[in-house]
Amino acid sequence: MTDKLTPQVRIILATVLSFLFFALYDHFFIPKNPPLTETTLEQNATTTTATRAPEVKSSVASGDVVAQPPMATGKEGEIIATIKATGYEVQIDRLGRIAKFYLEEGKYKDDQGGRFQLIDASQSLLPLEIRFSDKAVNADAFVMSYSADKSTVDVAENGSSVVLTQTLSNLVITKTITFFPSGKYDLHVQLSTPKEYFLSPGFRPSIAVDSYTFHGALIKKADGTVKTIADGDAKADDHFSNARIVAGADKYYTTFFYDLDKGLETIVSVGKDKDPILFVKGNEDMKLSGFIGPKEHVKLGAINPELTDVIEYGFFTFIAKPLFTLLSFLHGIFGNWGWAIVAMTITVRLVLYPLTYKGMVSMNKLKELAPKVKELQKKYADDKQKLNTHMMELYKKNGANPMGGCLPIILQIPVFFAVYRVLQNAIELKGAAWIFWVQDLAIKDPYFILPVLMGITMFLHQRITPTTFTDPMQEKIMKFLPLIFTFFFVTFPAGLTLYWFTNNLASIVQQFYVNKLFAKKHEEQKVEK
């Protein structure tokens, strides 16, 4: 059957199969981590310190090893300071680490109404945790408690600080942390005596770990390029000089350090299950900035536009970023993310219209020639070389290009995947309502109305689209595609299904227009005859 496939059908099938593999393999075969709950946190908290991140080699200078923390003593969860802002709450434990980070905004709630906890004691590494290369100092650092200059801090508009101090046998460590309402914080670490140490932004949040999107470590290097290491893909310790951003991220949330001026000496180590573990090399008087929270474009961009690079779209980022900018702009006009998706889809269709139109015209021409092609296939059934020669002569004589419908489809594939990535990664869609039955564009349609409408419009588009099938089996396969897509879109986010449904409607309108032009052309030709 493969030899009988037309070029157009091959491209369409390749696109469809690519999409199905891309989405369905992720959905069914890659393990998913469930969101953290208070119950799981309590169960894991007692064993967390003993299973912390593995040793990290310092490839920056001496090659010494950062020692692991000692076994848990049961006091690690003791909270010495609580920082409260309008959008979040931070709890700092006795080892000077951010042990808990809660989001306070209304849309960041679980099904039981509980607030999301981005950082917790069960994670393999906590933000602001320090590891010393000297094992004796390291052991001491995980025994002696920090003290805080205040136990409660209410974050002011211009930032509020807390000073943490740890006194070891021959070393005093001071951490001054200034928190801001946006989720940003400034960190100043001072050591009374120079010691080699490494500081971590923490392991990635574990709230939105799905198999559709990236979760792991992201490093924006000194040259401005972005390196990503997904969970499970860390193979060996790696070093990045003067990294601008050092981030751990899941689908929607992130914790990171950044220094956009001098950069950070960064080490990525291999953790449990080959997950990337992040550290930056410290010095006796070190200043850097950090962030914990949702990956919202507006929030990150307000701190510094460069920080939006932590929002990872994969291979098609260069297309996806402008698309999100367009989507955000349209949201500013309509004030609704659902209608912004509709407007973005129509805008993209208009931009691609010249390509789409050429493809549709090519398909109509090939449909007209289909009867003559069948005659040639019967006539030269035993001589493929002659068949191909006569078919090319037929196409050339009638101004038809059998590949004319392929290039437009190929050029649209990157755009499709970019839109897919944008709508999968946009936390702005979380809790965003469209119309009365769709109250959250980031989750599936609760009544499956959009998937059904998507399937119906896909079927209607097939019915009015010219085809050049010469094999009945091909035709049957294509007829089942709307049903297959409907089945799989049932679990897809409503925002993505809305895009596909709107795209189908636009395709129907365009196809009607092209079909009308050809019908008019045929009438004119009849009159001339």
C-alpha positions as CSV (number, residue, x, y, z in Angstrom):
1,M,0.0,0.0,0.0
2,T,2.9,2.4,0.7
3,D,3.9,2.6,-2.9
4,K,0.4,3.8,-3.8
5,L,0.4,6.7,-1.4
6,T,0.3,10.2,-3.0
7,P,2.9,12.7,-1.8
8,Q,0.1,14.8,-0.1
9,V,-1.3,11.8,1.8
10,R,2.2,10.8,2.9
11,I,2.8,14.3,4.3
12,I,-0.6,14.5,6.0
13,L,-0.1,11.0,7.5
14,A,3.4,11.9,8.7
15,T,2.1,15.1,10.4
16,V,-0.7,13.2,12.1
17,L,1.5,10.4,13.2
18,S,4.1,12.8,14.5
19,F,1.4,14.6,16.5
20,L,0.0,11.3,17.9
21,F,3.5,10.0,18.8
22,F,4.5,13.4,20.4
23,A,1.4,13.7,22.5
24,L,0.3,10.1,23.2
25,Y,3.7,8.6,23.9
26,D,4.1,11.3,26.5
27,H,0.7,10.7,27.9
28,F,0.7,6.9,28.2
29,F,4.3,5.7,28.5
30,I,6.3,8.3,30.5
31,P,5.8,8.0,34.3
32,K,4.0,10.9,35.9
33,N,4.6,12.3,39.4
34,P,1.4,13.2,41.3
35,P,1.2,16.7,42.9
36,L,2.5,16.9,46.4
37,T,0.0,16.8,49.3
38,E,0.4,17.5,53.0
39,T,0.1,13.8,53.7
40,T,3.0,12.9,51.4
41,L,5.1,15.7,52.8
42,E,4.7,14.5,56.3
43,Q,5.5,11.0,55.3
44,N,8.7,12.0,53.5
45,A,10.0,14.7,55.8
46,T,11.5,12.3,58.3
47,T,13.8,10.6,55.8
48,T,14.6,13.5,53.5
49,T,18.0,14.5,54.8
50,A,19.5,11.0,54.6
51,T,18.6,10.8,50.9
52,R,19.7,14.3,49.8
53,A,21.5,15.1,46.6
54,P,24.6,13.1,45.8
55,E,28.1,14.4,46.2
56,V,29.0,17.2,43.8
57,K,32.5,17.6,42.4
58,S,34.0,21.0,42.1
59,S,35.2,21.3,38.6
60,V,35.8,25.0,39.1
61,A,39.0,24.9,41.2
62,S,40.4,22.3,43.6
63,G,38.4,19.2,42.5
64,D,37.4,18.6,46.1
65,V,34.2,16.8,46.9
66,V,31.2,18.5,48.5
67,A,30.3,16.2,51.3
68,Q,26.8,14.9,51.8
69,P,24.8,16.0,54.8
70,P,24.9,13.7,57.8
71,M,22.0,11.5,58.7
72,A,18.7,13.1,59.8
73,T,18.4,14.1,63.4
74,G,14.7,14.8,63.4
75,K,15.1,18.5,64.0
76,E,15.7,19.6,60.4
77,G,12.0,20.7,60.0
78,E,12.2,23.2,62.8
79,I,11.1,26.6,61.4
80,I,13.0,29.7,62.6
81,A,11.5,32.4,60.4
82,T,8.2,32.8,58.4
83,I,8.0,35.4,55.6
84,K,4.5,36.4,54.4
85,A,3.7,38.3,51.2
86,T,0.4,38.9,49.4
87,G,1.1,36.1,46.9
88,Y,3.2,33.6,48.9
89,E,4.5,32.4,52.2
90,V,8.1,31.2,52.9
91,Q,9.3,29.2,55.9
92,I,13.0,29.0,56.7
93,D,14.3,26.0,58.7
94,R,17.0,25.9,61.3
95,L,19.7,25.0,58.6
96,G,19.0,28.3,56.8
97,R,17.1,26.8,53.9
98,I,13.8,27.6,52.4
99,A,12.0,24.5,53.7
100,K,8.5,25.5,52.6
101,F,7.1,27.8,49.9
102,Y,3.3,28.3,49.6
103,L,1.4,30.1,46.9
104,E,-1.4,32.2,48.3
105,E,-3.3,33.3,45.1
106,G,-6.7,31.9,44.6
107,K,-6.0,29.9,41.4
108,Y,-3.1,28.1,43.0
109,K,-5.3,25.7,45.0
110,D,-5.8,22.0,44.8
111,D,-9.1,20.1,44.5
112,Q,-9.6,20.3,48.3
113,G,-8.9,24.1,48.4
114,G,-5.5,23.7,49.9
115,R,-2.7,26.1,48.8
116,F,0.0,24.8,46.5
117,Q,3.4,24.1,48.1
118,L,6.2,24.5,45.7
119,I,9.0,23.8,48.1
120,D,8.9,21.2,50.8
121,A,11.1,19.1,53.0
122,S,10.7,15.9,51.0
123,Q,12.6,17.3,48.0
124,S,16.1,16.1,47.4
125,L,17.6,19.6,47.8
126,L,16.3,22.8,49.3
127,P,16.9,26.4,48.1
128,L,19.7,28.2,49.9
129,E,21.2,24.9,51.1
130,I,25.0,25.2,51.5
131,R,27.5,22.3,51.0
132,F,31.1,22.7,52.0
133,S,34.0,20.9,50.3
134,D,35.6,20.4,53.7
135,K,33.7,17.4,55.2
136,A,34.4,18.4,58.8
137,V,32.9,21.9,58.2
138,N,30.1,20.4,56.3
139,A,29.2,18.0,59.1
140,D,29.3,20.9,61.5
141,A,27.1,23.0,59.3
142,F,24.4,20.3,59.3
143,V,24.4,20.1,63.1
144,M,24.5,23.7,64.2
145,S,21.3,25.8,63.9
146,Y,21.0,29.2,62.3
147,S,19.4,32.1,64.2
148,A,17.2,34.6,62.7
149,D,17.0,38.3,63.6
150,K,13.2,38.1,63.4
151,S,10.8,35.2,63.4
152,T,8.1,36.8,61.3
153,V,8.5,39.1,58.3
154,D,5.7,40.9,56.3
155,V,7.0,41.7,52.9
156,A,6.7,45.4,52.0
157,E,6.4,46.8,48.5
158,N,10.1,47.7,48.3
159,G,11.2,44.4,49.9
160,S,11.8,43.2,53.5
161,S,14.9,41.4,54.9
162,V,15.7,38.7,57.3
163,V,19.3,38.0,58.6
164,L,20.3,34.4,59.3
165,T,23.5,33.6,61.2
166,Q,25.2,30.3,61.8
167,T,28.2,30.0,64.1
168,L,30.5,27.0,63.6
169,S,33.6,26.0,65.5
170,N,35.9,28.2,63.3
171,L,33.5,29.9,60.9
172,V,30.5,32.3,61.0
173,I,28.0,32.3,58.1
174,T,25.6,35.2,57.5
175,K,22.8,35.1,55.0
176,T,20.9,38.3,54.4
177,I,17.8,37.6,52.3
178,T,15.6,40.4,51.0
179,F,12.2,39.2,49.8
180,F,10.0,41.1,47.3
181,P,6.2,40.8,46.5
182,S,6.9,39.3,43.0
183,G,8.6,36.2,44.4
184,K,12.1,37.6,43.7
185,Y,14.7,37.7,46.5
186,D,18.2,39.1,46.8
187,L,20.7,37.0,48.7
188,H,24.0,38.1,50.4
189,V,26.2,35.4,51.8
190,Q,29.2,36.3,54.0
191,L,31.8,34.0,55.5
192,S,34.1,35.1,58.3
193,T,36.8,32.8,56.9
194,P,37.3,31.8,53.3
195,K,36.0,28.3,52.7
196,E,35.0,26.5,49.4
197,Y,31.3,26.0,49.3
198,F,28.4,25.4,47.0
199,L,24.9,27.0,47.2
200,S,21.8,25.5,45.6
201,P,18.6,27.1,44.2
202,G,16.9,23.9,45.2
203,F,15.4,21.0,43.3
204,R,12.7,21.8,40.9
205,P,9.1,22.3,42.2
206,S,7.0,19.1,41.9
207,I,3.5,20.5,41.5
208,A,3.0,20.3,37.7
209,V,5.1,17.3,36.6
210,D,3.4,15.9,33.6
211,S,4.8,14.0,30.6
212,Y,3.8,16.6,28.0
213,T,6.2,19.3,29.1
214,F,9.8,19.9,30.3
215,H,10.8,19.4,33.9
216,G,14.4,19.4,35.0
217,A,17.3,21.9,35.0
218,L,17.7,24.9,32.7
219,I,20.9,26.9,32.4
220,K,21.2,30.1,30.5
221,K,24.9,30.2,29.6
222,A,27.3,33.1,29.4
223,D,26.8,33.3,25.6
224,G,23.0,33.6,25.9
225,T,22.2,30.1,24.7
226,V,20.0,27.9,26.9
227,K,20.9,24.4,28.0
228,T,18.2,22.1,29.3
229,I,18.7,18.8,31.1
230,A,15.5,16.9,31.7
231,D,14.9,14.7,34.7
232,G,16.4,11.3,34.0
233,D,18.8,12.7,31.4
234,A,21.7,13.8,33.6
235,K,24.7,11.6,32.7
236,A,27.8,13.2,34.3
237,D,28.7,16.3,36.3
238,D,28.8,19.3,34.1
239,H,30.2,22.8,34.7
240,F,29.0,26.1,33.2
241,S,31.2,29.2,33.7
242,N,29.4,32.5,34.3
243,A,25.9,31.1,33.8
244,R,23.3,33.9,33.7
245,I,20.4,31.9,35.0
246,V,20.4,28.5,36.9
247,A,16.9,27.1,37.2
248,G,15.0,24.0,38.2
249,A,11.5,23.9,36.7
250,D,8.4,21.8,36.2
251,K,5.6,22.6,33.8
252,Y,4.4,25.8,35.5
253,Y,6.7,26.6,38.4
254,T,10.4,27.3,39.0
255,T,13.1,28.1,41.5
256,F,16.3,29.7,40.2
257,F,19.3,31.9,40.9
258,Y,20.4,34.5,38.5
259,D,23.2,37.1,38.0
260,L,22.8,38.9,34.7
261,D,26.0,40.9,35.1
262,K,28.9,38.7,36.4
263,G,27.3,35.3,36.0
264,L,27.5,32.2,38.3
265,E,30.0,29.4,38.4
266,T,27.5,26.5,38.0
267,I,27.8,22.7,38.6
268,V,25.1,20.3,37.5
269,S,25.4,17.0,39.3
270,V,23.7,13.7,38.8
271,G,21.1,13.0,41.4
272,K,18.7,10.2,42.2
273,D,17.2,8.6,39.0
274,K,19.7,10.7,36.9
275,D,17.9,13.9,37.8
276,P,20.0,17.1,37.4
277,I,21.0,18.7,40.7
278,L,22.1,22.4,40.7
279,F,24.8,24.2,42.6
280,V,26.7,27.5,42.2
281,K,30.1,28.0,43.6
282,G,30.2,30.6,46.4
283,N,32.8,32.9,47.8
284,E,33.3,34.6,51.1
285,D,31.2,37.7,50.1
286,M,28.6,36.6,47.5
287,K,25.6,38.4,46.1
288,L,23.0,37.0,43.7
289,S,19.3,37.1,43.1
290,G,16.7,34.4,43.0
291,F,13.1,33.6,42.3
292,I,10.5,31.0,43.4
293,G,7.0,30.9,41.9
294,P,4.9,30.4,38.8
295,K,6.5,31.0,35.3
296,E,4.3,33.9,34.4
297,H,5.6,36.1,31.5
298,V,4.3,39.3,33.0
299,K,5.7,38.7,36.5
300,L,9.1,37.5,35.3
301,G,9.3,40.2,32.6
302,A,8.6,42.9,35.2
303,I,11.6,41.7,37.2
304,N,13.8,41.5,34.0
305,P,12.7,40.5,30.5
306,E,15.6,38.0,30.3
307,L,14.1,35.9,33.0
308,T,11.3,34.8,30.7
309,D,13.9,32.4,29.2
310,V,13.1,30.0,32.0
311,I,9.8,29.3,30.2
312,E,10.9,26.4,27.9
313,Y,9.2,25.6,24.7
314,G,11.5,23.0,23.3
315,F,12.9,22.8,19.8
316,F,10.4,25.4,18.4
317,T,11.1,28.0,21.0
318,F,12.1,30.6,18.3
319,I,8.5,30.4,16.9
320,A,6.7,29.7,20.2
321,K,8.0,32.9,22.0
322,P,6.6,35.3,19.3
323,L,3.3,33.3,19.3
324,F,3.0,33.8,23.1
325,T,3.7,37.5,22.7
326,L,0.9,37.6,20.1
327,L,-1.4,35.6,22.4
328,S,-0.6,37.9,25.4
329,F,-1.2,41.0,23.2
330,L,-4.6,39.7,22.1
331,H,-5.5,38.9,25.7
332,G,-4.8,42.5,26.5
333,I,-7.4,43.4,23.8
334,F,-10.1,40.8,24.6
335,G,-9.5,40.4,28.3
336,N,-10.2,36.7,28.0
337,W,-7.6,34.0,27.3
338,G,-10.1,31.8,25.4
339,W,-11.0,34.5,22.9
340,A,-7.3,35.4,22.7
341,I,-6.7,31.8,21.5
342,V,-9.4,32.1,19.0
343,A,-8.0,35.4,17.7
344,M,-4.5,34.0,17.6
345,T,-5.6,31.0,15.6
346,I,-7.3,33.2,13.1
347,T,-4.3,35.5,12.9
348,V,-1.9,32.6,12.3
349,R,-4.3,31.2,9.6
350,L,-4.3,34.6,7.8
351,V,-0.5,34.8,7.9
352,L,-0.2,31.3,6.5
353,Y,-3.1,31.8,4.0
354,P,-0.9,32.2,0.9
355,L,0.7,28.8,1.6
356,T,-2.6,27.2,2.6
357,Y,-4.2,28.6,-0.6
358,K,-1.5,27.2,-2.8
359,G,-1.9,23.8,-1.2
360,M,-5.7,23.8,-1.6
361,V,-5.4,24.9,-5.3
362,S,-2.9,22.1,-6.0
363,M,-5.3,19.6,-4.4
364,N,-8.2,20.8,-6.6
365,K,-6.1,20.5,-9.7
366,L,-5.0,17.0,-8.8
367,K,-8.6,16.0,-8.1
368,E,-9.5,17.2,-11.6
369,L,-6.8,15.1,-13.1
370,A,-7.6,12.0,-11.0
371,P,-9.7,10.3,-13.7
372,K,-6.9,10.6,-16.2
373,V,-4.4,9.4,-13.7
374,K,-6.5,6.3,-13.1
375,E,-6.6,5.6,-16.9
376,L,-2.8,5.9,-17.0
377,Q,-2.5,3.5,-14.0
378,K,-4.6,0.9,-15.8
379,K,-2.9,1.4,-19.1
380,Y,0.7,1.1,-17.7
381,A,0.0,-1.1,-14.7
382,D,3.0,-3.4,-15.6
383,D,5.4,-0.6,-16.5
384,K,6.0,1.8,-13.6
385,Q,8.7,3.8,-15.5
386,K,6.3,4.6,-18.4
387,L,3.5,5.3,-15.9
388,N,5.7,7.9,-14.1
389,T,6.8,9.5,-17.3
390,H,3.2,9.9,-18.6
391,M,1.9,11.2,-15.3
392,M,4.6,13.9,-15.1
393,E,3.7,14.9,-18.7
394,L,0.1,15.1,-17.7
395,Y,0.8,17.2,-14.6
396,K,3.1,19.5,-16.6
397,K,0.6,20.0,-19.4
398,N,-2.1,21.0,-17.0
399,G,0.0,23.1,-14.7
400,A,-0.4,20.8,-11.7
401,N,2.4,20.0,-9.2
402,P,2.0,16.7,-7.3
403,M,4.2,18.2,-4.6
404,G,2.4,21.5,-4.5
405,G,0.3,20.5,-1.5
406,C,3.3,19.2,0.4
407,L,5.4,22.3,1.0
408,P,2.6,24.3,2.6
409,I,1.9,21.5,5.0
410,I,5.6,21.0,5.8
411,L,6.0,24.7,6.5
412,Q,3.0,24.7,8.8
413,I,4.3,21.8,11.0
414,P,6.7,23.9,13.0
415,V,3.9,26.5,13.7
416,F,1.6,23.7,14.8
417,F,4.1,22.3,17.3
418,A,5.0,25.8,18.5
419,V,1.3,26.5,19.2
420,Y,1.0,23.1,20.9
421,R,4.0,24.0,23.2
422,V,2.7,27.5,24.0
423,L,-0.7,26.3,25.0
424,Q,0.8,23.4,27.0
425,N,3.2,25.6,29.0
426,A,1.2,28.8,29.5
427,I,0.4,29.0,33.2
428,E,-1.7,32.0,32.3
429,L,-4.4,29.6,31.1
430,K,-4.6,28.0,34.6
431,G,-7.9,29.0,36.2
432,A,-8.8,31.1,33.1
433,A,-12.4,30.8,32.0
434,W,-13.6,31.0,28.4
435,I,-17.4,30.6,28.3
436,F,-19.8,29.3,30.8
437,W,-18.9,25.6,30.7
438,V,-15.2,26.0,30.3
439,Q,-13.9,27.5,33.6
440,D,-10.2,26.4,33.3
441,L,-8.4,26.4,29.9
442,A,-5.5,24.5,31.4
443,I,-7.5,21.3,32.1
444,K,-9.8,19.1,29.9
445,D,-13.3,20.2,28.9
446,P,-15.4,18.8,31.8
447,Y,-18.3,18.0,29.4
448,F,-16.2,17.0,26.4
449,I,-18.1,19.5,24.2
450,L,-14.9,21.0,22.6
451,P,-13.4,17.6,21.7
452,V,-16.7,16.5,20.0
453,L,-17.0,19.8,18.1
454,M,-13.4,19.5,17.1
455,G,-14.1,16.0,15.7
456,I,-17.2,17.1,13.9
457,T,-15.4,20.1,12.2
458,M,-12.5,17.8,11.3
459,F,-15.0,15.4,9.6
460,L,-16.7,18.3,7.8
461,H,-13.4,19.6,6.6
462,Q,-12.5,16.2,5.2
463,R,-15.9,16.0,3.4
464,I,-15.3,19.2,1.4
465,T,-11.6,18.7,0.8
466,P,-10.6,17.3,-2.6
467,T,-8.8,14.0,-2.4
468,T,-6.9,11.9,-4.9
469,F,-7.1,8.5,-3.3
470,T,-6.5,5.6,-5.6
471,D,-6.6,3.0,-2.8
472,P,-9.8,2.4,-0.8
473,M,-7.8,1.5,2.3
474,Q,-6.2,4.9,2.3
475,E,-9.6,6.5,2.2
476,K,-10.9,4.4,5.1
477,I,-7.9,5.3,7.2
478,M,-8.4,9.0,6.6
479,K,-12.1,8.8,7.4
480,F,-11.3,7.4,10.8
481,L,-8.9,10.2,11.8
482,P,-11.6,12.6,13.1
483,L,-12.8,9.8,15.5
484,I,-9.3,9.0,16.6
485,F,-8.5,12.7,17.2
486,T,-11.7,13.1,19.1
487,F,-10.9,10.2,21.4
488,F,-7.4,11.5,22.2
489,F,-8.4,15.2,22.6
490,V,-10.8,14.2,25.4
491,T,-8.0,14.5,27.9
492,F,-6.2,17.4,26.4
493,P,-6.4,20.9,27.9
494,A,-9.4,22.9,26.8
495,G,-7.2,25.7,25.5
496,L,-5.4,23.3,23.1
497,T,-8.7,21.8,21.9
498,L,-10.1,25.2,21.4
499,Y,-7.2,26.1,19.2
500,W,-7.7,22.9,17.1
501,F,-11.5,23.5,16.8
502,T,-11.0,27.1,15.7
503,N,-8.3,26.0,13.2
504,N,-10.7,23.5,11.8
505,L,-13.4,26.2,11.3
506,A,-10.9,28.4,9.6
507,S,-9.9,25.5,7.3
508,I,-13.5,24.9,6.4
509,V,-14.1,28.6,5.5
510,Q,-10.9,28.6,3.4
511,Q,-11.8,25.4,1.6
512,F,-15.3,26.6,0.8
513,Y,-13.8,29.7,-0.7
514,V,-11.3,27.8,-2.9
515,N,-14.0,25.3,-3.9
516,K,-16.2,28.2,-4.9
517,L,-13.5,29.7,-7.0
518,F,-13.0,26.4,-8.9
519,A,-16.7,25.9,-9.4
520,K,-16.9,29.4,-10.9
521,K,-13.9,28.6,-13.1
522,H,-15.6,25.5,-14.4
523,E,-18.8,27.4,-15.2
524,E,-16.9,30.0,-17.1
525,Q,-15.1,27.2,-19.1
526,K,-18.5,25.6,-19.9
527,V,-19.8,29.0,-21.2
528,E,-16.7,29.5,-23.4
529,K,-17.2,26.0,-24.9
